[in-house]
Amino acid sequence: MSEIELHQGTPFLSSDDLNRLARQQELSVVIAKAKIFDQICQEVVLADELEAELIQAFLQKESITTDNELEDYLTLRGWNEDDLIYVATKAERLRHFQEQVFSQEVELNYLGRKIDLDQVSYTLICAQDPDEAFEWHQRLLEGEADLENLQGATSPQESESLRSGFYGPQIISQAHPSLIKRLRIGEPEQVWPPFLSDTYWVVLRLDQRLGTPLNETVYAELLDELFENWLNQRISQLLTGEIP
């Protein structure tokens, strides 16, 4: 019977007990994820110079400056030198894996979703009386609407329910569901006729559209998203007994 060690050299529990704990304590996902990360890190090779820089940065972060401090640190955690190298370089190996496997998909993903990544600013007027809504619509078309009494700018987190106000800039997908289709195809200064939503008659004007370029931030977000989708699929395969 295999013995599982939490501290190197000190048996802790049997493999049967570990399997039981993984099921009962819902650790299976954590273990599966750890196994996938380990497989990735074993396959990705870093340049010696980069590896040395990452190890040194890790030691500085942990305030380890002498050999004795390092020995005590490893002993306390039950680590050997390979464990230290693994932990210090794990994040960079995962990043390299993401770049190698998913970088070509980022641009395709970006082009397919660009319309939803665009940022928009818009004005909402909500009225319970349809005649009032149609009057607002006409005023907006003619540029004669007095909007000073509308509520102030509203953040995306506050826009779960419709209410009059000025919104944005915000990503189109963060808008109220009843507005998304219109905002996707709308042009700046476009005013939509009143429509019924959430018991209100709504008049919508698209004030501004700002395209979102594929900059470093957007690239990193899309890359992380592709990796997370792949990782979750692979975890699901392991938990259902499939061989990825």
N, C-alpha and C positions, 0 to 999 in steps of 0.2 A: 504494500500500500504506500503510495507516494505521500510524502510529507511536505506541506506548504510552509515556507518560512516568511515571516514578516521582517525579522532581523536575520541577516545572513549567518548561517551556522546554528540557528536556534529553531528547531521544529516547532510549528505552531498548531497546525491542524492537518487533517488528512484531505486528500483530493475529494473524497466523498462528502466530507463536511463542507468543503468549499463550494461544491456543486449545489448542496442544499441551501447554503447561505446565499449564493448568487440568485437562486430562485425565490427564496422566501423574503430576502431583503431587497429584491429588485435591483441587483447589482449586475445583471447580465448585460445590459446596454453599456455600462461603464467598462466592463471587462472586454466586451467585443470592440468597443472604440479603442481601448488601450492596445489590443492586439493589432488592430489595423494600423494605428500610429507606429507601433513597433515594427511592423513589416515595412512601412514606408521608410522609416529612419534607418533600417538595416540596408535598404537598397540604395538610398541617396548618398552619394559620395561627395564630400566637400573638400575643397583645396586645403592643404595642410596649414597654410598661412591663415586662412579664414577660420579654420577650426581652432587654431591657437588663439586668435583674437577673441573668439566667442567664449572660450574657456577663461581667459584672463578677465573679460568683462563680467562673467559670472562670479569669479572669485572676488572681484572688487565690490560687486553688489552685495555679496555675503560678508564683506569686511574681513576677508581672509588674506593675510599678508605674509605669513610665515609657513614653513613646512610643518611645524608643530600644530599650528592652528588648522591646517588642512588635514593633518592626520586625525586630530580630535573630531573635526567636522565629519569625516568619512566614518569614523568609528561610531559616532553617535547615531548616524543614520543606517549603519550596517552596509555602507556602500563600498565598492572598490573603484579603481580608477576608471574603468569602463562605464560604470554607472554615472560618474561625474561628467564624463565626456558626453554621454547620451543626453543627460538633462540639460547641459549647457548648450548643446547644439540642436536640440529637438525642434525648436521653433523655426530655425533657419532651414533645416532639412524639410520640414513640412512646407515652408514657403517655396523652396526649390521644386518640390513635387507639384505644387499647385501650378507654378509657372510652366513646368515641363508638360503637364497633362492637359491643362485647361486654358492656357493663354490664347490659343487659336479660337476657342469657342467664345471668348469674351466679346470680341467685335461683332460676331454674329448675334450673340445675345443682346448686345447693345442696340444694334440696328433693328432687331425685332421688337424691342421694347422702348425705343427712343421716344415715341409719342407719349408714353406714360411717365417718362423721366423728365419731360419738359416741365418747367415751372410756369405757373400762371398767376395773375392777379385778376380778381373779378369783383363785381358788385352784385349783391343780392338784395332784392326787395321782396319781403314776404307780407302778404295781406290775406285776411280771411274773406274779404269782400272781393269778388271777381271784378266788379266794376272799378274798384279802386286800383286793382292790379293792372287792368287795361289802361287806366289813366296814367299810371306810372310808366307803363310801356311806351305810350305815345310821347310823354314828356322826355324820356330818354332818347327816343328816336330824333326828336326835334332839338335836343340839347338844351332843354329848358327845365330839367329836373333840379330841384333844390335838395341836395343830398346832405346838407349840414346836420340834419336831425337823425341821420342814420347812426347806428352804434359804431364805435371805433373799430379799428382793425382787429380781426379775430384770428387767433392762431389755429393751426390745423387740429390740435388736440381738442379745441372747443367747438369744432364744426360737426360733431356727430348728429346734432339736430339742426334743422334749418332755422335761420333767423336773419333778419336784415343786418347788413354790415358790409365792410370792405374786407376782402380775404386775400392772403398771399403776400409775397410770392410763396407758392407751395407747389409740390409735385402734384400732378393731376390726380394720381391714384389716392392722394390724401383727401380729396374733396368728397363731399356727400355723394353717395352712390347715384342719386338722381341727377347729378350734374356732370358726372364723368364723361358720358358719351357726347354731350354737347361741347364740353371743353376740349375734347380730343380733336374735334373737327372745326372748331370755331376760329374765327379770325379776330384780331384786335379791333375793338369798338363794336363788335357784333352784339346785337341785342335780340334775345329770343322772346317770342310772344309768351304771355303768361301760361304756365302749366301747373297742374295740381300735384302737390307732393306733401306728404306729412300733414294733411288737412289744411295746408296753406296754398294760396295761389302765389306762384313764384315768378318773378321777373329777373332774368340773369343777363348781365352784360360782361363780356370778356374785355378787360381793360388792357392787359399786356400778356404777351407770351415770350418766355425766355428759354431758348434752346439750351439743353444741358450737354456740354461737350464731353467726350470720353477723356476726362482728365485723370490724374492719378487717383483721386478719391473715388470717382465712379468706377474706374478700372478695378481698384482693390475691392470695392463692395461687390461687384459682379463676379470677380474671381472667387471671393469667399463664398458667395451664394452657390456657384457651380460646384465648389468643393463640398460644401455642406450637403447639397442634394445627393452627390455621389456617395458621400460618407453615410448618410442615412439609409440609402438604398443598400449599401454593402452591409451595414449593421443588421438591417432587416433580413438579408439573406442568411447571415450567420445565425440569427435567432430562430429562424425557421428550418435550420438544418441544411440549407442549400450550400453548395460549394461555389463561391464567387469565381 
